[in-house]
């Protein structure tokens, strides 16, 4: 198999890549936020906006703050930050499922604008901190002051409403909340959700009109996605009745982001004159719960927990590596994750011959073209690289960085990439790919 393209040598190449990424973010800017993609995802997405703000801080810092501010204007009264904020100017059918399916206006505490009722990994406090570090100054500090209470409320919503098992970890109630929608991690709990692919005949999927259907979730996946949305929506998106909800999973990435957010909030609190201590205490508790509940000592990686079935899920996906972003992850788990990252399953190396896949490339259900079932994604690589740097593995971090830059150099700012050839897949001109590339280019080695 061919390596990820290595056309990243000279400064001219790098300057060209920087221009491409900045132009992509400019082209996706929509009055007060950035769309992930003009074709596939024309509204505002929660964790996309966080990653995008990190990139915007390099080129247009004022937009980084606008990006986060516009997202948090759609925060619900209970503190949840919705995973989609719909742009009212777009025609019906611009994205499926649109506002008519979510019906957020009928739910208590929803904002004036239409949104989904789900959340996504809380990477926003980290994004705000990194944006500030990249572009410090009065405007940034004022933005941190404004954002801090909203970021605290986001964490409080999760802690107070989503710790369904009472073990200190957050449950995702839909695969869309994980951000890795059709990851093999969710195959088991999804198989238990009653639905038939035929229900999709009643709807028009928007994604398969813009991307190859073979690269996207299946109709049966979508039928189940809709069934889970309906179950949540029909309870007014209230979390009281979650014990009977059809999908309840503790995800390692979501919970690692939840813990990393407390670490970031501690630093933000110190910057704006608030008390960092409660954030440090909470961060420590989250890391401890993650290790206790989701670490699998036999496989030496983190696995999601199916709360309904009461057991760890077996698929060995890239989700398992992401707790590396926690600065206080104990050495035993760090060492195990480094072994897992370097294994043939994920191939992280000082000189990588192929990009980091989203699923164990030795597994029988590895699919190199289908979305989160194999392809390589920049946001995940960016998180894993941060973790490797934080835990003293600069050579591996540098190999991963070069591999990610090589992907964009070879294929452009695609949504995801073929995990063997590096070919661009999904949407071209994708927001977080452009944004995180800017961050990687600025952050040597
Ligand atoms: C559903 C916007 C989002 C990302 C997710 C990614 C994909 C949506 C979809 O696109 O999800 O939320 O329609 O497939 O899986 O991580 O935030 O880029």
Boltz pocket constraint, residues with backbone or C-beta under 6 A from the ligand:
constraints:
  - pocket:
      binder: B
      contacts: [[A, 36], [A, 40], [A, 41], [A, 45], [A, 46], [A, 47], [A, 48], [A, 83], [A, 96], [A, 176], [A, 179], [A, 180], [A, 181], [A, 207]]
      max_distance: 6.0
